[in-house]
Amino acid sequence: MASRLTNPLTIPAEEEIDLFEVMSALADPVRRAIVYSIARDPGTACSGSDYGVSKSALTRHWRILREAGIIKQEVEGTRHRNWLRGDELDRRFPGLLALVLQEHKQTA
C-alpha cells in the first residue's frame, strides 16, 4: 500500500504567491497562531500542538498556509517539519509578515 506521503506537497513558487491568498490564509486566528509558533520555533513539526482544534481541522490549516505560500514543509519520515517563507514573503510583500507577527504577539 502506498504511503499517504507519497504525493509531493503543493507549494507555489515565489512569483506565484498571491497577496489575497496570503491575506485570506492569515485572516484565521488559528493560522496566525501557527505562523507565530513557527516564527518562534522554525522547523517545528505539525504535531507539536493542537491549537484547540481537531486533528482534521489542523491538517486543513497547515495545508492552507502551505498552499498560500506562507510556509514550506518538508517530509521527514511520517512527520512534516515547517518553516516560514519569510525572505520570499518579504520580497513579495515587504513588511507584511513582520506586521502580522507583531500584531499577533500583542493580541495573544
C-alpha positions as CSV (number, residue, x, y, z in Angstrom):
1,M,0.0,0.0,0.0
2,A,1.3,3.5,-0.9
3,S,2.2,5.9,1.9
4,R,-0.1,8.9,2.4
5,L,3.0,11.0,2.0
6,T,4.0,9.7,-1.5
7,N,2.4,12.7,-3.3
8,P,4.6,15.8,-3.3
9,L,3.4,18.8,-1.3
10,T,1.9,21.7,-3.2
11,I,3.8,24.9,-2.7
12,P,3.7,28.0,-5.0
13,A,6.9,29.4,-6.5
14,E,7.8,32.8,-5.0
15,E,6.5,34.7,-8.0
16,E,3.2,32.9,-7.8
17,I,2.5,33.9,-4.1
18,D,-0.8,35.9,-4.3
19,L,-1.4,38.7,-1.8
20,F,-5.1,37.9,-1.5
21,E,-4.5,34.2,-0.8
22,V,-1.9,35.2,1.8
23,M,-4.3,37.6,3.5
24,S,-7.1,35.1,3.3
25,A,-5.0,32.5,5.0
26,L,-3.8,34.9,7.7
27,A,-7.4,36.0,8.5
28,D,-7.9,32.9,10.6
29,P,-6.7,33.2,14.2
30,V,-5.6,29.6,14.4
31,R,-3.4,30.0,11.3
32,R,-2.0,33.2,12.7
33,A,-1.1,31.3,15.9
34,I,0.6,28.6,13.8
35,V,2.6,31.2,11.9
36,Y,3.6,32.8,15.2
37,S,4.7,29.4,16.6
38,I,6.8,28.6,13.5
39,A,8.4,32.0,13.7
40,R,9.5,31.3,17.3
41,D,10.5,27.7,16.6
42,P,11.5,27.1,12.9
43,G,11.4,23.5,11.8
44,T,8.7,22.6,14.2
45,A,6.6,19.5,13.4
46,C,2.9,19.7,12.6
47,S,2.1,17.5,15.6
48,G,3.7,19.9,18.1
49,S,0.4,21.4,19.3
50,D,-3.3,21.1,18.7
51,Y,-4.2,24.9,18.8
52,G,-7.6,24.0,20.3
53,V,-8.9,22.4,17.1
54,S,-9.4,18.8,15.9
55,K,-6.6,17.0,14.1
56,S,-8.5,17.1,10.8
57,A,-9.1,20.9,11.1
58,L,-5.4,21.4,12.0
59,T,-4.4,19.4,8.9
60,R,-6.5,21.8,6.8
61,H,-4.9,24.9,8.4
62,W,-1.4,23.6,7.6
63,R,-2.4,22.9,4.0
64,I,-3.9,26.4,3.6
65,L,-0.8,28.0,4.9
66,R,1.4,25.9,2.6
67,E,-0.7,26.4,-0.5
68,A,-0.9,30.2,0.1
69,G,2.9,30.2,0.2
70,I,3.3,31.3,3.8
71,I,5.1,28.2,5.0
72,K,7.2,25.4,3.5
73,Q,7.0,21.9,4.7
74,E,9.5,19.0,4.4
75,V,8.6,15.4,5.0
76,E,10.8,13.7,7.5
77,G,9.6,10.1,7.9
78,T,6.0,10.4,8.9
79,R,6.3,14.0,10.1
80,H,6.2,17.3,8.4
81,R,8.7,20.0,9.5
82,N,7.7,23.6,8.9
83,W,9.4,26.9,8.2
84,L,8.1,30.3,7.3
85,R,8.9,31.6,3.8
86,G,9.9,34.9,5.4
87,D,12.5,36.0,2.9
88,E,10.3,35.2,0.0
89,L,7.2,36.9,1.5
90,D,9.3,40.0,2.4
91,R,10.5,40.2,-1.2
92,R,6.9,39.9,-2.5
93,F,5.1,42.0,0.2
94,P,7.7,43.9,2.3
95,G,6.8,44.2,6.0
96,L,3.6,42.1,5.8
97,L,4.9,39.1,7.8
98,A,6.6,41.3,10.4
99,L,3.3,43.2,10.9
100,V,1.3,40.0,11.2
101,L,3.7,38.6,13.8
102,Q,3.8,41.9,15.8
103,E,0.0,42.2,15.8
104,H,-0.4,38.5,16.9
105,K,2.1,39.0,19.7
106,Q,0.2,42.0,21.0
107,T,-3.2,40.2,20.9
108,A,-2.0,36.8,22.2
